Amino acid sequence: MKLKLLTISTLFALSASAFSAEIYDHTSTYQAGEQVTFNGHLYEAKWWVAAGDAPNKKVDHEWESPWKLIAEGDGVTPPPTPEPDPTPEPGPDISGDYEPYVAGKAYKAGDVVINDNQLYRCKEGPTAPWCSGAAWAYEPGKGTAWFDAWKAISEDEVEPNPNPTPEPTPDPDPTPNPDGYTVTQAQLDAKEAELTSDPLLEQVKQSIRTRDNAIVEAIMPGASNNPENVKRVEHLIDAHTWEYLFPKRAPEYTYRHFLQAVGKFPAFCGEYNDGRDSDAICRKSLATIFAHFAQETGGHTAHWDVPEWRQALVHVREMGWDETMRGGYNGECNPDIWQGKRWPCGTFENGEFKSYFGRGAKQLSYNYNYGPFSEAMFGTVRTLLDKPEMVADTWLNLASALFFFVYPQPPKPSMLHVIDGTWQPNEQDKKDGLVPGFGVTTQIINGGVECGGATEIQQSLNRIDYYENFTQFLHVPIAPDEVLGCKNMKQFSEAGAGATLTYWEQDWSWSSETPDGKSYACKLVGYQTPYSALKQGDYTLCVKEHFPDINIVD
């Protein structure tokens, strides 16, 4: 059976349901009755709203807010908005030489910028990529959600930088090298293999394998030549059961599409040859992913004729959006920033960028998710960047969810590795309350919103309820000590067991083996870059970008 090893190289930004009102603009004023969307929720102005008075602005009493919450994006009560980091009182002019903030520039965790005579540091963790996001939301000190990505600091806090970018060590006696440095492709390939030989990275590569689409397209319910993992799923979930579990689903979520999505990923419900129970892992994987389907795309309607846990897969497109609409989730399409260069957006006939709103069972959003998903499914970023509607209308609507299930998001492990026991928490994880169980999968999928508080919020309670129902239906035992919720769970950290280094960055070190002392190499890092260690060949691309004078020969 022919398999391809493909990958994603970016953090997921998975949206909940949204609405057709315009997105809130912090530079605009609003009249009473005008509606906006903000963080996926719909708000209406109660009276005239001044510029900058965002729907999440901190107020002592709800009646003081000029905004009224009309509808939540996922049909449940939104969590309380965290109070932003305080901005220090204006002080004397900052004396150091600091880089000014530039909208659209790529930033990483630890980067320090100055904006309006105030210093800001890009926060570590899963929100670090947001520092490079749209200025209206993430401009330090000004954007509507800048405090999620940046921290205001004083000059005394500038050092130490948690992720400093080291300056290249100069050659004490540089020798001019007009012809550059020559290396063979075989040498680069060998270096890539050496740097990616970590056992955990090898396990990740095995879990993200994909089959040729010719095999996937041939999958039919009950076909004798269906792949082994598809047959296992068919044994547990047949067409009649699919209809029973998801009676309110959108018509695009067919049983065959589900089997094709399973067939694309051999590791999902695949065979374990090391003593682990393959059927038990498959049952638990299905119960877990179905529970998250119910929360992410469910009807959440108590008066329907089926219980809420069987109301999953109602939405195939984000609420309020259709394929003709412009301006959806394409702020990172700017070709002047690296996200726009790495994942160039498709355009409508008039030249406007395509809209990358939420589609499919995981509501895949943004070009920097469509591009990597397309590359994993088709070997090219162009397919889904040019035709994002395929994520709603084809078997990709369910494959996108399995894609998220098998891929890690360092420092988070994949949900598959949580369920099959590959991920084992270390002492830091345990200290942060991150232990195997359904709760930690909620932390993976939406921990920044639903986890960490002193009490379990409604979204997490929903997921627990759905999981308990699906496990009962699929005969999955729940251990008495399994942690089902995620209250008091901290975010995954760089010191945790899931913090696999999966991106390539320039190696700044000095080398005595090259004429000019440059390394002509890249190294593994934990923060996001355009180049993934999970995709073979990205190492060479990284080297070529950072060392354009290198000569690569066969």
Secondary structure as a PSIPRED ss2 file (coil, helix, strand):
# PSIPRED VFORMAT (PSIPRED V4.0)

   1 M C   1.000  0.000  0.000
   2 K C   1.000  0.000  0.000
   3 L E   0.000  0.000  1.000
   4 K E   0.000  0.000  1.000
   5 L E   0.000  0.000  1.000
   6 L C   1.000  0.000  0.000
   7 T C   1.000  0.000  0.000
   8 I C   1.000  0.000  0.000
   9 S C   1.000  0.000  0.000
  10 T C   1.000  0.000  0.000
  11 L C   1.000  0.000  0.000
  12 F C   1.000  0.000  0.000
  13 A C   1.000  0.000  0.000
  14 L C   1.000  0.000  0.000
  15 S C   1.000  0.000  0.000
  16 A C   1.000  0.000  0.000
  17 S C   1.000  0.000  0.000
  18 A C   1.000  0.000  0.000
  19 F C   1.000  0.000  0.000
  20 S C   1.000  0.000  0.000
  21 A C   1.000  0.000  0.000
  22 E E   0.000  0.000  1.000
  23 I E   0.000  0.000  1.000
  24 Y C   1.000  0.000  0.000
  25 D C   1.000  0.000  0.000
  26 H C   1.000  0.000  0.000
  27 T C   1.000  0.000  0.000
  28 S C   1.000  0.000  0.000
  29 T C   1.000  0.000  0.000
  30 Y E   0.000  0.000  1.000
  31 Q C   1.000  0.000  0.000
  32 A C   1.000  0.000  0.000
  33 G C   1.000  0.000  0.000
  34 E C   1.000  0.000  0.000
  35 Q E   0.000  0.000  1.000
  36 V E   0.000  0.000  1.000
  37 T E   0.000  0.000  1.000
  38 F E   0.000  0.000  1.000
  39 N C   1.000  0.000  0.000
  40 G C   1.000  0.000  0.000
  41 H E   0.000  0.000  1.000
  42 L E   0.000  0.000  1.000
  43 Y E   0.000  0.000  1.000
  44 E E   0.000  0.000  1.000
  45 A E   0.000  0.000  1.000
  46 K C   1.000  0.000  0.000
  47 W C   1.000  0.000  0.000
  48 W C   1.000  0.000  0.000
  49 V E   0.000  0.000  1.000
  50 A C   1.000  0.000  0.000
  51 A C   1.000  0.000  0.000
  52 G C   1.000  0.000  0.000
  53 D C   1.000  0.000  0.000
  54 A C   1.000  0.000  0.000
  55 P C   1.000  0.000  0.000
  56 N C   1.000  0.000  0.000
  57 K C   1.000  0.000  0.000
  58 K C   1.000  0.000  0.000
  59 V C   1.000  0.000  0.000
  60 D C   1.000  0.000  0.000
  61 H C   1.000  0.000  0.000
  62 E H   0.000  1.000  0.000
  63 W H   0.000  1.000  0.000
  64 E H   0.000  1.000  0.000
  65 S C   1.000  0.000  0.000
  66 P C   1.000  0.000  0.000
  67 W E   0.000  0.000  1.000
  68 K E   0.000  0.000  1.000
  69 L E   0.000  0.000  1.000
  70 I E   0.000  0.000  1.000
  71 A E   0.000  0.000  1.000
  72 E C   1.000  0.000  0.000
  73 G C   1.000  0.000  0.000
  74 D C   1.000  0.000  0.000
  75 G C   1.000  0.000  0.000
  76 V C   1.000  0.000  0.000
  77 T C   1.000  0.000  0.000
  78 P C   1.000  0.000  0.000
  79 P C   1.000  0.000  0.000
  80 P C   1.000  0.000  0.000
  81 T C   1.000  0.000  0.000
  82 P C   1.000  0.000  0.000
  83 E C   1.000  0.000  0.000
  84 P C   1.000  0.000  0.000
  85 D C   1.000  0.000  0.000
  86 P C   1.000  0.000  0.000
  87 T C   1.000  0.000  0.000
  88 P C   1.000  0.000  0.000
  89 E C   1.000  0.000  0.000
  90 P C   1.000  0.000  0.000
  91 G C   1.000  0.000  0.000
  92 P C   1.000  0.000  0.000
  93 D C   1.000  0.000  0.000
  94 I C   1.000  0.000  0.000
  95 S C   1.000  0.000  0.000
  96 G C   1.000  0.000  0.000
  97 D C   1.000  0.000  0.000
  98 Y C   1.000  0.000  0.000
  99 E C   1.000  0.000  0.000
 100 P E   0.000  0.000  1.000
 101 Y C   1.000  0.000  0.000
 102 V C   1.000  0.000  0.000
 103 A C   1.000  0.000  0.000
 104 G C   1.000  0.000  0.000
 105 K C   1.000  0.000  0.000
 106 A C   1.000  0.000  0.000
 107 Y C   1.000  0.000  0.000
 108 K C   1.000  0.000  0.000
 109 A C   1.000  0.000  0.000
 110 G C   1.000  0.000  0.000
 111 D C   1.000  0.000  0.000
 112 V E   0.000  0.000  1.000
 113 V E   0.000  0.000  1.000
 114 I E   0.000  0.000  1.000
 115 N E   0.000  0.000  1.000
 116 D C   1.000  0.000  0.000
 117 N C   1.000  0.000  0.000
 118 Q E   0.000  0.000  1.000
 119 L E   0.000  0.000  1.000
 120 Y E   0.000  0.000  1.000
 121 R E   0.000  0.000  1.000
 122 C E   0.000  0.000  1.000
 123 K C   1.000  0.000  0.000
 124 E C   1.000  0.000  0.000
 125 G C   1.000  0.000  0.000
 126 P C   1.000  0.000  0.000
 127 T C   1.000  0.000  0.000
 128 A H   0.000  1.000  0.000
 129 P H   0.000  1.000  0.000
 130 W H   0.000  1.000  0.000
 131 C H   0.000  1.000  0.000
 132 S H   0.000  1.000  0.000
 133 G C   1.000  0.000  0.000
 134 A C   1.000  0.000  0.000
 135 A H   0.000  1.000  0.000
 136 W H   0.000  1.000  0.000
 137 A H   0.000  1.000  0.000
 138 Y H   0.000  1.000  0.000
 139 E C   1.000  0.000  0.000
 140 P C   1.000  0.000  0.000
 141 G C   1.000  0.000  0.000
 142 K C   1.000  0.000  0.000
 143 G C   1.000  0.000  0.000
 144 T C   1.000  0.000  0.000
 145 A C   1.000  0.000  0.000
 146 W H   0.000  1.000  0.000
 147 F H   0.000  1.000  0.000
 148 D H   0.000  1.000  0.000
 149 A H   0.000  1.000  0.000
 150 W E   0.000  0.000  1.000
 151 K E   0.000  0.000  1.000
 152 A E   0.000  0.000  1.000
 153 I E   0.000  0.000  1.000
 154 S C   1.000  0.000  0.000
 155 E H   0.000  1.000  0.000
 156 D H   0.000  1.000  0.000
 157 E H   0.000  1.000  0.000
 158 V C   1.000  0.000  0.000
 159 E C   1.000  0.000  0.000
 160 P C   1.000  0.000  0.000
 161 N C   1.000  0.000  0.000
 162 P C   1.000  0.000  0.000
 163 N C   1.000  0.000  0.000
 164 P C   1.000  0.000  0.000
 165 T C   1.000  0.000  0.000
 166 P C   1.000  0.000  0.000
 167 E C   1.000  0.000  0.000
 168 P C   1.000  0.000  0.000
 169 T C   1.000  0.000  0.000
 170 P C   1.000  0.000  0.000
 171 D C   1.000  0.000  0.000
 172 P C   1.000  0.000  0.000
 173 D C   1.000  0.000  0.000
 174 P C   1.000  0.000  0.000
 175 T C   1.000  0.000  0.000
 176 P C   1.000  0.000  0.000
 177 N C   1.000  0.000  0.000
 178 P C   1.000  0.000  0.000
 179 D C   1.000  0.000  0.000
 180 G C   1.000  0.000  0.000
 181 Y E   0.000  0.000  1.000
 182 T E   0.000  0.000  1.000
 183 V E   0.000  0.000  1.000
 184 T E   0.000  0.000  1.000
 185 Q H   0.000  1.000  0.000
 186 A H   0.000  1.000  0.000
 187 Q H   0.000  1.000  0.000
 188 L H   0.000  1.000  0.000
 189 D H   0.000  1.000  0.000
 190 A H   0.000  1.000  0.000
 191 K H   0.000  1.000  0.000
 192 E H   0.000  1.000  0.000
 193 A H   0.000  1.000  0.000
 194 E H   0.000  1.000  0.000
 195 L H   0.000  1.000  0.000
 196 T C   1.000  0.000  0.000
 197 S C   1.000  0.000  0.000
 198 D C   1.000  0.000  0.000
 199 P H   0.000  1.000  0.000
 200 L H   0.000  1.000  0.000
 201 L H   0.000  1.000  0.000
 202 E H   0.000  1.000  0.000
 203 Q H   0.000  1.000  0.000
 204 V H   0.000  1.000  0.000
 205 K H   0.000  1.000  0.000
 206 Q H   0.000  1.000  0.000
 207 S H   0.000  1.000  0.000
 208 I C   1.000  0.000  0.000
 209 R E   0.000  0.000  1.000
 210 T E   0.000  0.000  1.000
 211 R E   0.000  0.000  1.000
 212 D C   1.000  0.000  0.000
 213 N H   0.000  1.000  0.000
 214 A H   0.000  1.000  0.000
 215 I H   0.000  1.000  0.000
 216 V H   0.000  1.000  0.000
 217 E H   0.000  1.000  0.000
 218 A C   1.000  0.000  0.000
 219 I C   1.000  0.000  0.000
 220 M C   1.000  0.000  0.000
 221 P C   1.000  0.000  0.000
 222 G C   1.000  0.000  0.000
 223 A C   1.000  0.000  0.000
 224 S C   1.000  0.000  0.000
 225 N C   1.000  0.000  0.000
 226 N C   1.000  0.000  0.000
 227 P C   1.000  0.000  0.000
 228 E H   0.000  1.000  0.000
 229 N H   0.000  1.000  0.000
 230 V H   0.000  1.000  0.000
 231 K H   0.000  1.000  0.000
 232 R H   0.000  1.000  0.000
 233 V H   0.000  1.000  0.000
 234 E H   0.000  1.000  0.000
 235 H H   0.000  1.000  0.000
 236 L H   0.000  1.000  0.000
 237 I C   1.000  0.000  0.000
 238 D C   1.000  0.000  0.000
 239 A H   0.000  1.000  0.000
 240 H H   0.000  1.000  0.000
 241 T H   0.000  1.000  0.000
 242 W H   0.000  1.000  0.000
 243 E H   0.000  1.000  0.000
 244 Y H   0.000  1.000  0.000
 245 L H   0.000  1.000  0.000
 246 F C   1.000  0.000  0.000
 247 P C   1.000  0.000  0.000
 248 K C   1.000  0.000  0.000
 249 R C   1.000  0.000  0.000
 250 A C   1.000  0.000  0.000
 251 P C   1.000  0.000  0.000
 252 E C   1.000  0.000  0.000
 253 Y C   1.000  0.000  0.000
 254 T C   1.000  0.000  0.000
 255 Y H   0.000  1.000  0.000
 256 R H   0.000  1.000  0.000
 257 H H   0.000  1.000  0.000
 258 F H   0.000  1.000  0.000
 259 L H   0.000  1.000  0.000
 260 Q H   0.000  1.000  0.000
 261 A H   0.000  1.000  0.000
 262 V H   0.000  1.000  0.000
 263 G H   0.000  1.000  0.000
 264 K H   0.000  1.000  0.000
 265 F C   1.000  0.000  0.000
 266 P C   1.000  0.000  0.000
 267 A C   1.000  0.000  0.000
 268 F C   1.000  0.000  0.000
 269 C C   1.000  0.000  0.000
 270 G C   1.000  0.000  0.000
 271 E C   1.000  0.000  0.000
 272 Y C   1.000  0.000  0.000
 273 N C   1.000  0.000  0.000
 274 D C   1.000  0.000  0.000
 275 G C   1.000  0.000  0.000
 276 R C   1.000  0.000  0.000
 277 D C   1.000  0.000  0.000
 278 S H   0.000  1.000  0.000
 279 D H   0.000  1.000  0.000
 280 A H   0.000  1.000  0.000
 281 I H   0.000  1.000  0.000
 282 C H   0.000  1.000  0.000
 283 R H   0.000  1.000  0.000
 284 K H   0.000  1.000  0.000
 285 S H   0.000  1.000  0.000
 286 L H   0.000  1.000  0.000
 287 A H   0.000  1.000  0.000
 288 T H   0.000  1.000  0.000
 289 I H   0.000  1.000  0.000
 290 F H   0.000  1.000  0.000
 291 A H   0.000  1.000  0.000
 292 H H   0.000  1.000  0.000
 293 F H   0.000  1.000  0.000
 294 A H   0.000  1.000  0.000
 295 Q H   0.000  1.000  0.000
 296 E H   0.000  1.000  0.000
 297 T H   0.000  1.000  0.000
 298 G C   1.000  0.000  0.000
 299 G C   1.000  0.000  0.000
 300 H C   1.000  0.000  0.000
 301 T C   1.000  0.000  0.000
 302 A C   1.000  0.000  0.000
 303 H C   1.000  0.000  0.000
 304 W C   1.000  0.000  0.000
 305 D C   1.000  0.000  0.000
 306 V C   1.000  0.000  0.000
 307 P C   1.000  0.000  0.000
 308 E H   0.000  1.000  0.000
 309 W H   0.000  1.000  0.000
 310 R H   0.000  1.000  0.000
 311 Q C   1.000  0.000  0.000
 312 A C   1.000  0.000  0.000
 313 L C   1.000  0.000  0.000
 314 V C   1.000  0.000  0.000
 315 H C   1.000  0.000  0.000
 316 V C   1.000  0.000  0.000
 317 R E   0.000  0.000  1.000
 318 E C   1.000  0.000  0.000
 319 M C   1.000  0.000  0.000
 320 G C   1.000  0.000  0.000
 321 W C   1.000  0.000  0.000
 322 D C   1.000  0.000  0.000
 323 E C   1.000  0.000  0.000
 324 T C   1.000  0.000  0.000
 325 M C   1.000  0.000  0.000
 326 R C   1.000  0.000  0.000
 327 G C   1.000  0.000  0.000
 328 G C   1.000  0.000  0.000
 329 Y C   1.000  0.000  0.000
 330 N C   1.000  0.000  0.000
 331 G H   0.000  1.000  0.000
 332 E H   0.000  1.000  0.000
 333 C H   0.000  1.000  0.000
 334 N C   1.000  0.000  0.000
 335 P C   1.000  0.000  0.000
 336 D C   1.000  0.000  0.000
 337 I C   1.000  0.000  0.000
 338 W H   0.000  1.000  0.000
 339 Q H   0.000  1.000  0.000
 340 G H   0.000  1.000  0.000
 341 K H   0.000  1.000  0.000
 342 R H   0.000  1.000  0.000
 343 W C   1.000  0.000  0.000
 344 P C   1.000  0.000  0.000
 345 C C   1.000  0.000  0.000
 346 G C   1.000  0.000  0.000
 347 T E   0.000  0.000  1.000
 348 F C   1.000  0.000  0.000
 349 E C   1.000  0.000  0.000
 350 N C   1.000  0.000  0.000
 351 G C   1.000  0.000  0.000
 352 E C   1.000  0.000  0.000
 353 F E   0.000  0.000  1.000
 354 K C   1.000  0.000  0.000
 355 S C   1.000  0.000  0.000
 356 Y C   1.000  0.000  0.000
 357 F C   1.000  0.000  0.000
 358 G C   1.000  0.000  0.000
 359 R E   0.000  0.000  1.000
 360 G C   1.000  0.000  0.000
 361 A C   1.000  0.000  0.000
 362 K C   1.000  0.000  0.000
 363 Q C   1.000  0.000  0.000
 364 L E   0.000  0.000  1.000
 365 S C   1.000  0.000  0.000
 366 Y C   1.000  0.000  0.000
 367 N H   0.000  1.000  0.000
 368 Y H   0.000  1.000  0.000
 369 N H   0.000  1.000  0.000
 370 Y H   0.000  1.000  0.000
 371 G H   0.000  1.000  0.000
 372 P H   0.000  1.000  0.000
 373 F H   0.000  1.000  0.000
 374 S H   0.000  1.000  0.000
 375 E H   0.000  1.000  0.000
 376 A H   0.000  1.000  0.000
 377 M H   0.000  1.000  0.000
 378 F H   0.000  1.000  0.000
 379 G C   1.000  0.000  0.000
 380 T C   1.000  0.000  0.000
 381 V C   1.000  0.000  0.000
 382 R H   0.000  1.000  0.000
 383 T H   0.000  1.000  0.000
 384 L H   0.000  1.000  0.000
 385 L H   0.000  1.000  0.000
 386 D H   0.000  1.000  0.000
 387 K C   1.000  0.000  0.000
 388 P C   1.000  0.000  0.000
 389 E C   1.000  0.000  0.000
 390 M H   0.000  1.000  0.000
 391 V H   0.000  1.000  0.000
 392 A H   0.000  1.000  0.000
 393 D H   0.000  1.000  0.000
 394 T C   1.000  0.000  0.000
 395 W C   1.000  0.000  0.000
 396 L H   0.000  1.000  0.000
 397 N H   0.000  1.000  0.000
 398 L H   0.000  1.000  0.000
 399 A H   0.000  1.000  0.000
 400 S H   0.000  1.000  0.000
 401 A H   0.000  1.000  0.000
 402 L H   0.000  1.000  0.000
 403 F H   0.000  1.000  0.000
 404 F H   0.000  1.000  0.000
 405 F H   0.000  1.000  0.000
 406 V H   0.000  1.000  0.000
 407 Y C   1.000  0.000  0.000
 408 P C   1.000  0.000  0.000
 409 Q E   0.000  0.000  1.000
 410 P C   1.000  0.000  0.000
 411 P C   1.000  0.000  0.000
 412 K E   0.000  0.000  1.000
 413 P C   1.000  0.000  0.000
 414 S C   1.000  0.000  0.000
 415 M H   0.000  1.000  0.000
 416 L H   0.000  1.000  0.000
 417 H H   0.000  1.000  0.000
 418 V H   0.000  1.000  0.000
 419 I H   0.000  1.000  0.000
 420 D C   1.000  0.000  0.000
 421 G C   1.000  0.000  0.000
 422 T C   1.000  0.000  0.000
 423 W C   1.000  0.000  0.000
 424 Q C   1.000  0.000  0.000
 425 P C   1.000  0.000  0.000
 426 N C   1.000  0.000  0.000
 427 E H   0.000  1.000  0.000
 428 Q H   0.000  1.000  0.000
 429 D H   0.000  1.000  0.000
 430 K H   0.000  1.000  0.000
 431 K H   0.000  1.000  0.000
 432 D C   1.000  0.000  0.000
 433 G C   1.000  0.000  0.000
 434 L C   1.000  0.000  0.000
 435 V C   1.000  0.000  0.000
 436 P C   1.000  0.000  0.000
 437 G C   1.000  0.000  0.000
 438 F H   0.000  1.000  0.000
 439 G H   0.000  1.000  0.000
 440 V H   0.000  1.000  0.000
 441 T H   0.000  1.000  0.000
 442 T H   0.000  1.000  0.000
 443 Q H   0.000  1.000  0.000
 444 I H   0.000  1.000  0.000
 445 I H   0.000  1.000  0.000
 446 N H   0.000  1.000  0.000
 447 G H   0.000  1.000  0.000
 448 G H   0.000  1.000  0.000
 449 V H   0.000  1.000  0.000
 450 E H   0.000  1.000  0.000
 451 C C   1.000  0.000  0.000
 452 G C   1.000  0.000  0.000
 453 G C   1.000  0.000  0.000
 454 A C   1.000  0.000  0.000
 455 T C   1.000  0.000  0.000
 456 E C   1.000  0.000  0.000
 457 I C   1.000  0.000  0.000
 458 Q H   0.000  1.000  0.000
 459 Q H   0.000  1.000  0.000
 460 S H   0.000  1.000  0.000
 461 L H   0.000  1.000  0.000
 462 N H   0.000  1.000  0.000
 463 R H   0.000  1.000  0.000
 464 I H   0.000  1.000  0.000
 465 D H   0.000  1.000  0.000
 466 Y H   0.000  1.000  0.000
 467 Y H   0.000  1.000  0.000
 468 E H   0.000  1.000  0.000
 469 N H   0.000  1.000  0.000
 470 F H   0.000  1.000  0.000
 471 T H   0.000  1.000  0.000
 472 Q H   0.000  1.000  0.000
 473 F H   0.000  1.000  0.000
 474 L C   1.000  0.000  0.000
 475 H C   1.000  0.000  0.000
 476 V C   1.000  0.000  0.000
 477 P C   1.000  0.000  0.000
 478 I C   1.000  0.000  0.000
 479 A C   1.000  0.000  0.000
 480 P C   1.000  0.000  0.000
 481 D C   1.000  0.000  0.000
 482 E C   1.000  0.000  0.000
 483 V C   1.000  0.000  0.000
 484 L C   1.000  0.000  0.000
 485 G C   1.000  0.000  0.000
 486 C C   1.000  0.000  0.000
 487 K C   1.000  0.000  0.000
 488 N C   1.000  0.000  0.000
 489 M C   1.000  0.000  0.000
 490 K C   1.000  0.000  0.000
 491 Q C   1.000  0.000  0.000
 492 F C   1.000  0.000  0.000
 493 S C   1.000  0.000  0.000
 494 E C   1.000  0.000  0.000
 495 A C   1.000  0.000  0.000
 496 G C   1.000  0.000  0.000
 497 A C   1.000  0.000  0.000
 498 G C   1.000  0.000  0.000
 499 A C   1.000  0.000  0.000
 500 T C   1.000  0.000  0.000
 501 L C   1.000  0.000  0.000
 502 T C   1.000  0.000  0.000
 503 Y E   0.000  0.000  1.000
 504 W E   0.000  0.000  1.000
 505 E E   0.000  0.000  1.000
 506 Q E   0.000  0.000  1.000
 507 D C   1.000  0.000  0.000
 508 W C   1.000  0.000  0.000
 509 S C   1.000  0.000  0.000
 510 W C   1.000  0.000  0.000
 511 S C   1.000  0.000  0.000
 512 S C   1.000  0.000  0.000
 513 E C   1.000  0.000  0.000
 514 T C   1.000  0.000  0.000
 515 P C   1.000  0.000  0.000
 516 D C   1.000  0.000  0.000
 517 G C   1.000  0.000  0.000
 518 K C   1.000  0.000  0.000
 519 S C   1.000  0.000  0.000
 520 Y C   1.000  0.000  0.000
 521 A C   1.000  0.000  0.000
 522 C E   0.000  0.000  1.000
 523 K E   0.000  0.000  1.000
 524 L E   0.000  0.000  1.000
 525 V E   0.000  0.000  1.000
 526 G C   1.000  0.000  0.000
 527 Y C   1.000  0.000  0.000
 528 Q C   1.000  0.000  0.000
 529 T C   1.000  0.000  0.000
 530 P C   1.000  0.000  0.000
 531 Y C   1.000  0.000  0.000
 532 S E   0.000  0.000  1.000
 533 A C   1.000  0.000  0.000
 534 L C   1.000  0.000  0.000
 535 K C   1.000  0.000  0.000
 536 Q C   1.000  0.000  0.000
 537 G C   1.000  0.000  0.000
 538 D H   0.000  1.000  0.000
 539 Y H   0.000  1.000  0.000
 540 T H   0.000  1.000  0.000
 541 L H   0.000  1.000  0.000
 542 C H   0.000  1.000  0.000
 543 V H   0.000  1.000  0.000
 544 K H   0.000  1.000  0.000
 545 E H   0.000  1.000  0.000
 546 H H   0.000  1.000  0.000
 547 F C   1.000  0.000  0.000
 548 P C   1.000  0.000  0.000
 549 D C   1.000  0.000  0.000
 550 I E   0.000  0.000  1.000
 551 N E   0.000  0.000  1.000
 552 I E   0.000  0.000  1.000
 553 V E   0.000  0.000  1.000
 554 D C   1.000  0.000  0.000
